[in-house]
Amino acid sequence: MVTYRKKTTGISGIYYNRERGELSTLSRISGRKDFHQANKIYAMSYVSLENSEGFLKCFEVIAEDKSCIVSDSVLYFSGKTGKGFITVAGVSAGIEVLAVNVSQLTEDLTIRFLPSPGADSYILGFDDTEIPGKPDNDLPVSQVSSALEKGYSAVSITDSAVGRTITFPRDRVIRSLIVRVRKSSLDHLIKDFDAGTIAAILRSPEGAASLSWPITFKYRLLLNDFMTEIIQHPFRELYTFRNISMLVEYLLQQFFVMDKLRKEGNGLSTQDTQSLSRVEHHLCFHYKQEFPGIEKLSRISAMSPTSLKTKFKRYYGETLLGYYVKNKLEHARKLLDSKIPVKVVATEIGYSNPSHFTLAFKKEYGFSPWHYLNPH
């Protein structure tokens, strides 16, 4: 039986009431009857942040609650309550980054950014969440929908004025970057960018104060590289700034594409978004195998082949095969960056014939993998 646990979070006695679907405090509980009701709640860790509070507050709360080790702005999970790390960085004035790279959490971890009317900042999210041991496409559709609703892989942008609650589910593999950036600092990240355009879209009658959409392989590869390097990198803040700049640029490009689709009446429903995310996930995580074919992808998405091809191209900007090949070749490029021989790379990413790999690589990048490996 999951029992009530008082969390030392700066908001005394926070708990999640599953029946009410809301967070409550000790003041809502009184007497034996309510105590038994509290015993039915779902245990969780909870951090609440005002807009003026820094991300380091997360360290104070989580470290105390989960007996973690904190060293050089990195919080390490001990293994009893989870594995991995959380780290923070202030890459420049008005830009804060919280990196979460964890797995096997024993409880959900929730971070709530409290609404702050008049706040002059955005909360950007880059979240890659996996179910360990079983890909999403191997699960029944009902289970996948539930997983997607609770901590699915997505990118998002939220106006701090309305706040945001982010939940990292237990028993998941999580790679997430949360960026809080002042609106006036966006042009420091992205040159020649008008931050007022985003504000106008989010505050338009047709828009929403928070928008999200499924992740793509570009985000996923950058997140993997970032989490691998960030702890030991000798120039941590510079490395963080460079990667965040690329991620934000991808996000803004996708943001404007999604806004254009919405204005044209081609916005995706929640069900379509989840279905396309399943297909994208399958293409990305099975890149070493042959292209699965439209019939199998149609079954994975629970869409007709025609609908799947049309909506996938509209959202991701590539055909199903084109997306699969681009992701495969990006993995190849990263292997070449490690000076791995071309023939070995071809075999590693699923090409039985190296010449086929060479042709595909040259078509995509304009030069052969040998020239990429030895440019001089």
C-alpha positions in Angstrom: 0.0 0.0 0.0 1.3 3.4 -1.0 1.2 5.6 2.1 1.2 9.3 2.7 4.7 10.9 2.9 5.3 14.4 4.0 7.7 16.1 1.6 10.1 18.8 2.7 9.6 21.0 -0.3 9.1 24.5 1.0 5.3 23.9 0.8 4.7 21.8 3.8 2.9 18.5 3.5 2.4 18.4 -0.3 0.7 15.2 -1.6 -1.1 14.1 -4.8 -4.8 13.2 -4.4 -5.5 10.7 -7.2 -9.3 10.9 -6.7 -9.4 14.7 -6.9 -6.6 14.8 -9.5 -4.8 17.6 -7.7 -2.1 18.6 -5.3 -3.2 19.3 -1.8 -1.6 20.3 1.5 -1.8 19.1 5.1 -4.5 21.6 5.8 -6.9 19.6 3.6 -6.4 16.6 5.9 -8.0 16.3 9.3 -9.1 13.4 11.5 -8.8 9.6 11.1 -11.1 9.4 8.0 -9.0 11.9 6.0 -5.8 10.1 7.2 -7.0 6.9 5.7 -7.8 8.8 2.5 -4.3 10.1 2.5 -3.0 6.5 2.7 -4.5 6.0 -0.8 -2.6 8.7 -2.5 0.2 8.2 -5.0 3.6 8.9 -3.5 5.7 11.4 -5.4 8.5 14.0 -5.1 7.4 17.5 -5.7 9.3 20.8 -6.3 7.6 24.1 -6.5 9.4 27.1 -8.1 8.5 30.7 -8.2 9.6 32.6 -11.3 12.2 34.4 -9.2 13.7 31.2 -7.8 16.7 29.6 -9.4 17.0 26.0 -10.5 19.4 25.3 -7.7 16.3 25.1 -5.4 15.6 21.7 -7.1 18.9 20.4 -5.7 18.0 21.4 -2.2 14.7 19.7 -2.3 15.5 16.5 -4.2 18.8 16.0 -2.4 17.1 16.1 1.0 14.2 14.0 -0.1 16.2 11.3 -1.9 19.5 11.3 -0.1 21.4 12.2 -3.2 25.0 13.3 -3.5 25.7 16.8 -4.7 29.1 17.8 -6.2 30.1 20.6 -8.4 26.5 21.6 -9.4 25.7 17.9 -10.2 23.2 15.9 -8.2 23.8 12.1 -8.4 21.2 9.6 -7.5 22.5 6.9 -5.1 20.8 3.9 -6.7 18.2 3.4 -4.0 15.8 6.0 -5.3 17.0 6.0 -8.9 20.0 6.2 -11.2 21.6 9.0 -13.1 22.1 12.7 -12.4 20.5 16.2 -12.5 22.6 19.3 -13.2 22.1 23.0 -13.6 23.8 25.7 -15.6 23.3 29.4 -16.0 24.7 29.9 -19.5 24.3 33.6 -19.6 22.2 36.4 -18.1 18.5 35.4 -18.2 19.1 31.8 -19.3 18.9 28.8 -16.9 19.2 25.2 -17.8 18.2 22.1 -15.8 19.4 18.8 -17.3 17.7 15.6 -16.1 19.3 12.2 -17.0 17.7 9.6 -14.8 16.2 6.1 -14.8 14.6 3.7 -12.4 13.0 6.4 -10.2 11.1 4.8 -7.4 8.6 7.7 -7.5 7.3 10.2 -10.0 9.3 13.5 -9.8 7.2 16.6 -10.4 8.6 20.1 -10.9 6.0 22.9 -10.9 6.7 26.3 -12.2 4.1 28.5 -10.4 2.1 30.9 -12.5 3.7 34.3 -12.5 1.5 37.0 -14.2 3.7 39.6 -15.8 6.7 37.2 -16.0 9.0 38.1 -18.9 10.2 34.6 -19.7 9.5 31.3 -21.4 9.9 27.7 -20.2 11.3 25.5 -23.0 11.2 21.7 -22.6 13.1 19.0 -24.5 12.0 15.6 -23.2 13.0 12.1 -24.4 11.3 9.4 -22.4 11.5 5.7 -23.0 9.9 2.6 -21.4 12.9 0.4 -20.5 13.0 -3.0 -22.0 10.0 -2.6 -24.3 9.6 -0.1 -27.2 6.4 1.8 -27.4 5.4 0.1 -30.6 5.4 -3.3 -28.8 2.8 -2.1 -26.4 -1.0 -2.2 -26.8 -2.3 1.1 -28.2 -4.2 1.8 -24.9 -1.0 1.5 -22.9 0.9 3.7 -25.3 -1.7 6.4 -25.1 -1.4 6.3 -21.3 2.4 6.5 -21.5 2.3 9.4 -23.9 -0.1 11.3 -21.7 2.3 11.0 -18.8 5.8 12.0 -19.6 6.1 11.3 -23.3 8.8 12.4 -25.6 8.1 16.0 -26.7 9.4 19.5 -27.1 7.4 22.4 -25.7 7.3 26.2 -25.1 5.3 27.8 -22.3 4.7 31.3 -21.2 5.9 31.6 -17.6 2.9 33.8 -16.8 0.6 30.7 -16.9 3.1 28.4 -15.2 3.8 24.7 -16.0 3.9 21.4 -14.3 6.4 18.8 -15.5 6.2 15.2 -14.3 9.1 12.7 -14.8 7.5 9.2 -14.4 9.0 6.5 -12.3 10.3 3.4 -14.1 11.2 5.4 -17.2 14.5 6.3 -18.9 14.4 10.1 -19.0 16.6 12.6 -20.8 15.3 16.1 -20.4 16.4 19.7 -20.7 14.4 22.4 -19.2 15.3 25.9 -20.2 14.0 29.1 -18.6 14.8 32.1 -20.7 13.9 35.7 -20.5 12.1 36.9 -23.6 14.8 39.6 -24.1 17.5 36.9 -24.0 16.2 34.8 -26.9 18.0 37.0 -29.4 21.2 36.2 -27.5 20.6 32.5 -28.3 19.3 33.0 -31.8 20.6 35.9 -33.9 18.1 37.9 -36.0 15.2 36.6 -34.1 12.1 38.7 -33.0 11.0 37.3 -29.7 7.8 39.3 -30.0 6.6 37.0 -32.7 6.4 34.0 -30.3 4.5 36.1 -27.7 2.0 37.2 -30.4 1.3 33.6 -31.4 1.0 32.3 -27.9 -1.4 35.1 -26.9 -3.5 35.0 -30.1 -7.1 34.0 -29.8 -6.4 30.8 -31.7 -3.2 30.0 -29.9 -2.4 28.7 -26.4 -0.1 29.8 -23.7 1.7 26.5 -23.9 2.4 24.4 -27.0 4.0 21.0 -27.4 4.7 18.5 -30.2 6.6 15.2 -30.5 10.3 15.0 -30.5 12.3 14.4 -33.7 15.6 12.5 -34.2 17.6 15.8 -34.3 16.6 16.6 -30.7 17.1 13.0 -29.6 20.7 12.9 -31.0 21.6 16.2 -29.4 20.1 15.2 -26.1 22.1 12.0 -26.1 25.3 13.8 -26.9 24.7 16.5 -24.3 24.0 14.0 -21.5 27.1 12.0 -22.4 29.4 15.0 -22.3 28.1 17.6 -19.9 29.4 16.2 -16.6 33.0 15.9 -17.6 33.3 18.6 -20.2 36.0 21.1 -19.2 34.0 24.1 -20.5 30.6 23.1 -19.2 28.8 26.5 -19.6 30.2 27.1 -23.1 29.2 23.6 -24.1 25.7 24.0 -22.7 25.2 27.3 -24.4 26.2 25.9 -27.8 23.9 22.9 -27.5 21.0 24.9 -26.1 21.3 27.4 -29.0 21.0 24.5 -31.5 18.0 23.0 -29.7 16.2 26.3 -29.4 16.8 27.0 -33.1 15.2 23.6 -33.9 12.3 24.3 -31.6 11.6 27.7 -33.1 11.7 26.4 -36.6 9.2 23.7 -35.6 7.1 26.2 -33.6 6.5 28.3 -36.7 5.7 25.2 -38.9 3.1 24.1 -36.4 1.6 27.5 -36.2 1.4 27.7 -40.0 -0.3 24.3 -40.1 -2.8 25.4 -37.4 -3.7 28.6 -39.3 -4.2 26.5 -42.5 -6.6 24.2 -40.7 -4.1 21.3 -40.8 -3.3 21.0 -37.1 -3.0 17.5 -35.7 -5.3 16.1 -33.2 -4.0 14.6 -29.9 -4.6 11.1 -31.3 -2.9 11.8 -34.5 0.1 13.3 -32.7 0.4 10.2 -30.5 0.1 7.9 -33.5 2.7 9.7 -35.5 5.0 9.7 -32.5 4.8 5.9 -32.3 5.8 5.6 -35.9 8.7 8.1 -35.6 9.9 6.3 -32.5 9.9 3.0 -34.4 11.8 4.4 -37.3 14.4 6.0 -35.1 15.0 3.0 -32.8 15.1 0.4 -35.6 17.4 2.2 -38.0 19.8 -0.8 -38.2 17.0 -2.9 -39.7 15.5 -2.7 -43.1 12.8 -0.1 -43.7 9.7 -1.7 -42.1 7.3 -0.9 -45.0 4.0 1.1 -45.0 1.8 -1.8 -44.0 3.6 -2.4 -40.7 3.9 1.3 -40.0 0.2 1.6 -40.7 -0.6 -1.0 -38.1 1.7 0.7 -35.5 -0.1 4.0 -36.0 -3.6 2.6 -36.3 -4.0 4.8 -39.4 -4.7 4.0 -43.0 -1.5 4.0 -45.2 -2.7 7.1 -47.1 -3.5 9.0 -44.0 -0.2 8.1 -42.3 1.9 9.1 -45.3 0.1 12.4 -45.7 0.1 13.4 -42.1 3.7 12.2 -41.4 5.0 14.3 -44.4 2.9 17.3 -43.3 4.2 17.2 -39.7 7.9 16.0 -40.1 8.6 17.5 -43.5 9.9 14.2 -44.8 8.4 11.0 -46.3 8.5 8.0 -44.0 11.4 6.5 -46.0 13.2 9.8 -46.2 13.0 10.3 -42.4 14.2 6.8 -41.8 17.2 7.3 -44.1 18.2 10.7 -42.6 18.2 9.3 -39.1 20.3 6.3 -40.2 22.8 8.6 -41.9 23.1 10.9 -38.9 24.1 7.9 -36.8 26.6 7.0 -39.5 28.1 10.5 -39.4 28.5 10.4 -35.6 30.4 7.1 -36.0 32.6 8.6 -38.6 33.3 11.5 -36.2 34.8 8.8 -34.0 37.2 7.8 -36.9 35.5 4.4 -37.4 36.3 2.9 -40.8 33.7 3.4 -43.5 33.0 -0.3 -44.1 32.6 -0.9 -40.4 30.1 2.1 -40.2 28.1 0.7 -43.1 27.7 -2.6 -41.4 27.0 -1.1 -38.1 24.0 0.9 -39.4 22.5 -1.9 -41.4 24.0 -1.7 -44.9 25.0 -5.1 -46.2 26.7 -3.4 -49.2 29.1 -0.5 -48.4 28.6 1.0 -51.9 24.9 1.5 -51.2 25.9 3.3 -48.0 28.3 5.5 -49.9 25.7 6.5 -52.5 23.1 7.3 -49.8 25.7 9.3 -47.8 26.8 11.3 -50.8 23.2 12.0 -51.8 22.4 13.4 -48.4 25.6 15.4 -47.6 27.1 16.1 -51.0 30.3 14.2 -50.5 31.4 10.6 -49.8 31.9 9.1 -46.3 35.6 8.7 -47.2 35.9 12.4 -47.9 34.1 13.2 -44.6 36.5 10.9 -42.7 39.6 12.3 -44.5 38.7 15.9 -45.6 42.4 16.8 -46.5 
